[in-house]
């Protein structure tokens, strides 16, 4: 699974018009935990069928980092039907990530920060 790269220009327009769920991960080039997350997501590809993964380089998108109140990397956010459903909080293990994604998807839509 190769994430679709997003930047400040296309972040909101692309996610606002998506009907399918989308998982956004904020990463950084020097972030070891980010590399670990990508490896776990790659291994999870079959259970994540129908979920598109997007990646934002936090260093290149400071406006998004500020708008979404990203304080640590990796940071994960779930969107569904064009709506923000909130952050995904989970350990970097396949079972924990899947549970976090399912919980965020089941939660009501939220106002973005």
C-alpha positions as CSV (number, residue, x, y, z in Angstrom):
1,X,0.0,0.0,0.0
2,X,1.6,3.3,-1.1
3,X,0.0,6.3,0.5
4,X,-1.2,9.2,-1.7
5,X,0.8,12.3,-0.9
6,X,-1.2,15.4,0.1
7,X,0.0,18.9,0.6
8,X,-1.6,22.1,1.9
9,X,-3.2,22.9,-1.5
10,X,-5.0,19.6,-2.1
11,X,-5.7,18.3,1.5
12,X,-9.2,19.7,2.1
13,X,-10.5,19.6,-1.5
14,X,-9.5,15.9,-1.9
15,X,-10.8,14.7,1.5
16,X,-14.0,16.8,1.4
17,X,-15.2,15.0,-1.8
18,X,-14.3,11.4,-0.8
19,X,-17.1,9.0,-0.2
20,X,-14.8,6.2,1.0
21,X,-12.9,6.3,4.3
22,X,-9.5,7.9,4.3
23,X,-6.7,7.6,6.8
24,X,-4.3,10.6,6.9
25,X,-0.9,10.1,8.4
26,X,1.4,13.1,9.2
27,X,5.0,12.0,9.0
28,X,8.5,13.4,8.9
29,X,11.6,12.3,7.0
30,X,13.6,11.7,10.1
31,X,10.8,10.0,12.1
32,X,11.6,6.4,12.9
33,X,8.1,5.8,14.3
34,X,6.7,7.0,11.0
35,X,8.7,4.4,9.1
36,X,7.5,1.7,11.6
37,X,3.8,2.9,11.0
38,X,4.2,2.6,7.3
39,X,5.6,-0.9,7.6
40,X,2.7,-2.0,9.8
41,X,0.2,-0.4,7.4
42,X,1.8,-2.2,4.5
43,X,1.4,-5.5,6.3
44,X,-2.2,-4.7,7.1
45,X,-3.2,-4.1,3.4
46,X,-5.8,-6.8,3.1
47,X,-7.8,-5.9,6.3
48,X,-7.7,-2.3,5.2
49,X,-9.5,-2.9,1.9
50,X,-11.6,0.1,1.0
51,X,-9.5,2.5,3.2
52,X,-7.2,4.8,1.3
53,X,-4.1,6.0,3.1
54,X,-2.9,9.5,2.6
55,X,0.4,11.0,3.8
56,X,1.4,14.5,4.7
57,X,5.0,15.5,5.2
58,X,4.7,17.7,8.3
59,X,7.8,19.6,7.5
60,X,6.4,20.7,4.1
61,X,2.9,21.5,5.4
62,X,3.3,23.7,8.5
63,X,-0.2,25.2,7.9
64,X,-1.9,21.8,8.2
65,X,0.2,20.9,11.2
66,X,-1.0,24.0,13.0
67,X,-4.6,23.7,11.8
68,X,-4.9,20.1,12.9
69,X,-2.9,20.6,16.1
70,X,-0.4,18.0,15.3
71,X,2.0,17.8,18.2
72,X,3.7,14.5,17.6
73,X,4.6,12.2,14.7
74,X,3.1,10.1,13.4
75,X,-0.3,11.6,13.8
76,X,-3.3,9.8,12.3
77,X,-6.7,11.2,11.4
78,X,-9.8,9.5,9.9
79,X,-12.1,11.0,7.3
80,X,-15.3,9.3,6.1
81,X,-17.9,10.5,3.6
82,X,-16.0,13.8,3.4
83,X,-16.3,14.4,7.2
84,X,-13.6,14.5,9.8
85,X,-14.0,11.7,12.3
86,X,-11.1,12.6,14.5
87,X,-7.7,11.3,15.5
88,X,-6.8,7.7,15.6
89,X,-5.0,6.8,18.8
90,X,-3.3,3.4,18.8
91,X,0.0,1.6,19.4
92,X,2.0,0.8,16.3
93,X,0.7,-2.8,16.1
94,X,-1.6,-4.1,13.5
95,X,-4.4,-5.2,15.9
96,X,-4.2,-1.9,17.8
97,X,-4.3,0.2,14.7
98,X,-7.2,-1.7,13.2
99,X,-9.1,-1.3,16.5
100,X,-8.3,2.5,16.5
101,X,-9.4,2.9,12.9
102,X,-12.7,1.0,13.6
103,X,-13.4,3.1,16.7
104,X,-12.8,6.4,14.8
105,X,-15.0,5.3,12.0
106,X,-17.8,4.3,14.4
107,X,-17.6,7.7,16.1
108,X,-19.8,10.5,15.0
109,X,-18.3,13.2,12.7
110,X,-16.4,15.9,14.6
111,X,-15.6,19.5,13.9
112,X,-11.9,19.6,12.8
113,X,-9.7,21.4,15.2
